[in-house]
Amino acid sequence: MVPMSNILQSEIWARFQESNGHTVIRRSGEGWSYIATVEGGKTGRYLYSPYGPVAEDAQTFDAALTSLQAEAKAHQCLFVRIEPTNPAIWGERDAAAFLTSRQAVLSPRQVQPAHTQIIDLSGSDDEILKGMKSNNRNLHRNIHKKGVTIEVSTNPEDLSILFAFLDETADRNGFNRQQDEYLMQVARVLMPAGAASLYIAKLTDENGESTPIAAAFVYDSDDTRTYAHAAASFEHRRLSAGIPVVTNFILDAKRKGLKYVDLFGIAPEDQPDHEWAGFTKFKKSFGGESVEYPGTWDVPVTSLGYRAYTLAYKARPAVRDAVSKAKAKVQSFRSR
């Protein structure tokens, strides 16, 4: 597949990161570019380029990596964290072997998804719909008969609709979700720039009252729309309103002139019991192509410093467990 642009390597995302107080570094040269942020805390600082650096081939990748390492040293970082996605960088070679030959090591923390589902928008609307499961096509064409309409908002305040559904889903399924203020700040920066939209499914009753029943937050880069956050009302789950929300933002992306939709994050093909298996089946029902990236890799600036960082990182779960047990013992003592 032709390399796509990515919202995480866009100028508008850099501005969002700056608005959140991050130190953002932008650098570019002939055939390469990157946006990176200084990350880390007590265990050490590092320079992170999400889904970056962007490069045309191995030579330009090496130039970008050299620049990243220099910036990491200048900002007193222990290592550079990278996630290249363009297969032209490693060509016919194994991506892992290519990165290892650049002194990169697989990161102990995989950050952005290494597997995703990409929909090519070059076909007609009918061709794009034909690539989906028949149930998705039918819902897209007939959901209005059930009193459901799909609206698009670029008002950050409307994210409260999504927050309510995310709360409900998180409580029901027991997972940690992105914080409201983080998503609200994304909306405040990206929506006025035309780089984010909220799709809302609303159900109209016999009295003409409309109630939101599903919502999805999407981000747009130069040629790609990314499916970022979504949730739906459990009470109205039988309507499957989340499906026409997705079909609409896919076809709207084409009308906007974008070339791809990135459904952002699926389980690996060989892991049917993966924690993402459920929504992987959902995402693949919209067609497209499964794509695999090399994942998150670290390039040490100082070997000793990076070794100390990884040891401290691996020790953190054990420390958290020890603290939790200590708190439990204290609580038990107090309750006697």
Buried (B, 14 or more C-beta within 10 A) or exposed (E): EEBBBBBBBBBBBBBBBEEBEBEBBEBEEEBBBBBBBBBBEEBBBBBBBBBBBBBBBBEBBBBBBEBBBEBBEEBEBBBBBBBBBBBBBBEEEEBBEBBEEEEBBEBEEEBBBBBBBBBBBEBEBEEBBEBBBEEBBEBBEEBEEBBBBBBEBBEBEBBEBBBBBBEBBBEEEEEEBBEBEEBBBBBBBBBEBEBBBBBBBBBBEEEEEBEBBBBBBBBBBBBBBBBBBBBBBEEBEEBBBBBBBBBBBBBBBBEEEBBBBBBBBBBBEEEEEBEBBEBBEBBBBBBBEBBBBBBBBBBBBBEEBBEBBBEEBEEEEEEEEEEEEEEEEEEEEEEE
